[in-house]
Amino acid sequence: MSAKTQSDSLRTLPADEIRQIMWRFSDRYAHQLLIQSARGVARGPVARLVASGARQSHDWTPEKATLLQAFDEAGLTSVHLDPAHGGFLDGPKNLALALVAFELAWVDAGAATCSLAGHLALAPIHERGTPEQRAFYMEQTRPAQPGEDRPPRRGAFCLTEPIPYVGVETGLLSGKVRIAEWKEGQEPILQVEKRGRFITNMGFANFVTAAVDSGDERVKGSCMIILEDTDPGVFDRGTPTRKLVHQLSSTNDPIFSLRVPASRIVGGYAIEKGTIVPRYTHGAVIDAVFRRTRVTVGLMTAAKLLSAVEPILRYHRTRFRGGASISPGSPRYELGLQQREDAVHRLVDIWATGEASASIGFAAARLFDDMEPVERRKDEVLAEQGVEGPRAQMRALGKISQDALEYLKQTALPPHRRDPEKTEALGANELVRYVLLDSLASVLCPAVKLWNTGHGSTMMREAVSLMGGYGITEDCPGFLGYKWMDSQLEATYEGPEAVQRRQLSVTMANEVFLEQFRQWIVEMRGLANQRPGTGACTIASAMQLWLWTLTHLRAASDANGAALYQGNRQGVTFPLADALCWLLAARYQILDVLELESRSAEQSDLAEVAAGYVSFFSDLCHVQSARAAGEAGRICAELVFGYNRHPAWNDPDAQGSGAEEIDEVEGVIPGFAAEARLFLDVIEADGTHAVKAGPCVKPAGLETFQRLRARLDACLAGSRLAKDRAAEALTKVMIPEAPDYPA
Ligand SMILES: Cc1cc2nc3c(=O)[nH]c(=O)nc-3n(C[C@H](O)[C@H](O)[C@H](O)COP(=O)(O)OP(=O)(O)OC[C@H]3O[C@@H](n4cnc5c(N)ncnc54)[C@H](O)[C@@H]3O)c2cc1C
């Protein structure tokens, strides 16, 4: 590589103690142990299965089934259990589950999905089940302890139905629940008819949490219901899905026709005027479930990107070794393909994307951990106030939003201008705290699922391409080709990208979120002052541009007079949601590096080592910020200008630069004057009298956007130098001689 700025600061790939600080679990010993257990399974039995060709079939084979025991023995099956039900982790478990999925997906996301699907099956019961349901099914899924002789029961989550029913549209249920028998004074017995499509774990599940609608006037609305393989009737696992991906998980199209007691309705029910009224609709249950589990899926793709770094480094560096004319010590021997700038730059992009997706993903997982006790308190406080049921809660919380906004406004003021009593009272209000956290969670969850998996799979293709032909073989070190394919499933299941964009287009416009977003712009500007090398300034400018664009689009109409920002205008709302995700991921990436910097400075044993990582990761932040800002700028510009009709240069009504302004524009765009004069000559020869020229250069009313955009472009300063430094570091970083899992 050409001599550029010096950076040999990155000595080795980041070790666990660095990640523990960045992802904030250095004080959580149980999480650290869990990672070691999950890693042992991933790089042992899982890797051996993949290397031995177990992914060649979509059937659930005895070899694949050995994974379940490996999960049990490593404690992975019990992660979601509270100590009262035989678990070993107290408190919320979102971060713990995310770390397990991350470790497993580092090697194979199918194995990660196999582990996760069991937790997904239980999630409706965990989130909305009655205390009895929770106690029973948690106990049932706990692996046998020493001295116990019973197989653990395993679950599946069954929402999706054969076409034309449930997929993205979760309300289109064909599964039905009817009353089969209801004897006076006894519990009703229900008849459940449900067919599933693409149901994970179905090859071996003993129970299923299934979404069904009422098929009986004596049952109100929809619900989720627990079905067991021992219930009377048909529990047909169905045929295995002929999937191309995640072959270490089991996926089938099952058929159920079963009689079950009404006590299996998740969350219970009431009897009102002779009608069974489930406490929760299926929609309420799946909302509570997916808002947590989708974050974990996003982290699976992040793990793949980061896992690609070492195999690519090794492949590139050793690519030409062994050639007769290539002697040790020569650049070709030592650097191999790393002599080529493009190869190293692209690896920098992959690594930077992996960092950003891990940062936003783990931030979201931690947020859900923080939120869990607050959410429980919210339910209790509202119940004490007599507010019950989702709709009544929503109305009550809508009013609290004003308090939350007031709190945010107060905290944004300099301390001497705040109303201390009001700020303290609002800050102590549990409902205000819930509304604040909820507004973030409602953005972060879909953002992680959307950006990590969607953009992540695009970047996995880049990773594959850097391995040349090997990339698309079964022998590819790090199984990168499989990981590329698998990432597309992560972008699809638990709601494809359209679902996440649809949610974001609502939640990102929530004023409580936007007020926090405004504060983040100030935060990023402040950071830019102290740490300009992180790209924080670029992100602040891009955030400002995004916010201006959202505000503009919410008020603007297109050239035909139709409002732009509205639910069915996905061409407007969806790209804007994408732009936001880029910015959020880059922000969390910067925050993690700053955390590493400040925390490692307190630990003398780490300070020196960490300095190298801080410097390298700061460069990655700068690279990622520039890319994120570029994407956001492009999307915003398309949306702001793209719905105006392009005026003709000689349109007398067009508000553009007049001929007299050509020289002014020339000052900004050299060569513009010559081009414009040529054009005016053509028009005049045409017989038209040109009075206006270049209306698209100075569109009326959008000067602010243009100023913000110009500022954003200027903020890209230094980002390519950062990329050069990071690339140089990649040519020097030490890696182990051999991978730590088989190929
Ligand atoms: C291997 C695998 C495992 C799975 N495991 C499970 C499981 O355990 N349990 C379970 O219940 N399901 C499971 N699924 C199902 C999965 O969640 C669904 O496939 C997914 O939610 C999408 O539904 P669909 O395939 O019907 O897509 P469709 O609903 O047909 O949508 C197809 C595409 O159309 C577009 N689209 C659809 N609706 C909209 C809209 N409103 N706005 C804009 N665009 C739209 C989107 O681009 C979308 O991707 C699994 C799927 C696979 C492949």
The ligand as a Gaussian input file, in Angstrom:
#p B3LYP/6-31G(d) Opt

LIG

0 1
 C      -36.978000     -21.046000       7.485000
 C      -38.173000     -20.281000       7.993000
 C      -38.520000     -20.398000       9.323000
 C      -39.672000     -19.748000       9.804000
 N      -40.072000     -19.954000      11.111000
 C      -41.305000     -19.509000      11.497000
 C      -41.843000     -19.878000      12.781000
 O      -41.190000     -20.536000      13.583000
 N      -43.085000     -19.467000      13.106000
 C      -43.843000     -18.705000      12.253000
 O      -44.964000     -18.367000      12.608000
 N      -43.367000     -18.328000      11.032000
 C      -42.122000     -18.728000      10.633000
 N      -41.633000     -18.385000       9.395000
 C      -42.473000     -17.587000       8.510000
 C      -41.950000     -16.183000       8.322000
 O      -42.072000     -15.459000       9.517000
 C      -42.722000     -15.566000       7.149000
 O      -42.258000     -16.198000       5.981000
 C      -42.542000     -14.079000       7.053000
 O      -43.141000     -13.434000       8.147000
 C      -43.113000     -13.501000       5.753000
 O      -44.382000     -13.979000       5.456000
 P      -44.660000     -14.532000       3.970000
 O      -43.571000     -15.506000       3.641000
 O      -46.056000     -15.005000       3.900000
 O      -44.466000     -13.258000       3.047000
 P      -45.631000     -12.376000       2.377000
 O      -46.625000     -11.971000       3.377000
 O      -46.144000     -13.080000       1.172000
 O      -44.790000     -11.109000       1.904000
 C      -43.861000     -11.217000       0.800000
 C      -43.221000      -9.872000       0.549000
 O      -44.230000      -8.967000       0.086000
 C      -43.984000      -7.668000       0.550000
 N      -45.086000      -7.242000       1.433000
 C      -46.011000      -8.009000       2.039000
 N      -46.866000      -7.263000       2.764000
 C      -46.465000      -5.986000       2.633000
 C      -46.930000      -4.731000       3.138000
 N      -47.990000      -4.651000       3.947000
 N      -46.273000      -3.619000       2.794000
 C      -45.211000      -3.680000       1.954000
 N      -44.727000      -4.817000       1.454000
 C      -45.338000      -5.959000       1.775000
 C      -42.659000      -7.740000       1.322000
 O      -41.594000      -7.470000       0.464000
 C      -42.625000      -9.175000       1.775000
 O      -41.321000      -9.637000       2.061000
 C      -40.453000     -18.953000       8.926000
 C      -40.047000     -18.785000       7.600000
 C      -38.940000     -19.470000       7.131000
 C      -38.575000     -19.304000       5.677000

